[in-house]
Amino acid sequence: MTIQEAQESVDRWIKEYGVRYFNELTNMAILTEEVGEVARIIARKYGEQSFKESDKGKDLADELADVLWVLICIANQTGTDLTEALKRNIEKKTLRDTQRHLQNEKLR
């Protein structure tokens, strides 16, 4: 699935099942909540925290997909073409960081 197809798929789902998009502020709050759920799994799986009973069964892929879903919702409702935005962002990073990471001794 391309990014454009994902944006179209989410938009169809919202119109068919979701009634309408939550407003941008609500979706920003939901995005923050979903990122927190990803952070919780990462902290327990890759960090020093141990899993609580309520954390067991949480799936990182599913939580990352939740983040992507809400991000796509925000892009759709603000008229942002994520394909074009990502292309521009990669170009920006390439121009800005062409040598930066290659010269970073901490990464060797």
N, C-alpha and C positions, 0 to 999 in steps of 0.2 A: 504494500500500500504506500503510495506517495504521500507527502505532506499535504498536497492539495486534495487528494482523495480522502485523507483523514479529516480535513476541515469540512469537506462536503458531507462525509458520513456523519460526523457529529452534528452538523446543521440539520440534516434530515432527521436524525434521532430526536433532537430537541423539538423540532416542529411536529413530529408524529407522536412522541411519548412525553416530552417534557413540558408541553404547553407553550413555554417561552423561556428565553434565557433569564437567569437571575440577573439582577443589575450588576454593573461592573464592580461596585464596592463589595457586594455580597460574594461575587466570584473571586475577588482578591482575597477576601477572608477565607474562603474555602480553599484556595490555592495554598495559602499559608498553613492551614490545617493539614492539608495533604502532604506538603513538604515536611511538616513536623512528623508525620507518620513514617515517611521515608527515613528521616533522621533517626527516629527511634529504632528502626530495624537495623540501620547501619551501625549505630552506637552499640547495639547488643551483639550483632553478628561479627563486626570487624573491630569494634572498640573494646573497652574494658568493662562495660556494663554487662550484667547477666540478664537473661530473659526472665521476665515475670510470667506467671502462669497465663495472664491475659495476653501476653505477647506471642505465645506459642501459636503456631498456625498462621501467623501473618506472613504474607508472601511479598517479597520485595518487588517482583515483576508487576504484581497487581497494584501495589502502591505507586510505583513509578507510572503505570498506565493511568492511575487516577490523577496524578500531577499533570500528565500530558493532556488528558481529557479537559481539565479545567483551563489549562493554558490555551488549548485550542478554542474553548468557549470564549475566552477573553479576546483572542485574536479575531474570531468571527464577529463578535459583537462590536468590535472597534474598527472593523474593516481592514484588518492587517493580513496581508498575504504572507504567511509564514515561510513559504518557499523562497520568495524574493528577499524577505528579511534575513533569512539564514544565509543566502548567497552573499548579500551585502556584508553581513557580519563576518563571514569567513574571509572575504576580501579585506575588510578592515583589520582583522587580526593578522592576516598574512603580511600586509604592508607594515603594520606596527611592530610585529614580533618576529620578523624574518630571521633575525640573528639572536634575539633576546634569550630564548630558551636554549639554543645551541651553545651559547656562551655562558650559561648558568652552571657553575661548578657544582652546585647543590644537586643538579639533576644527573650527574655522572656517577 
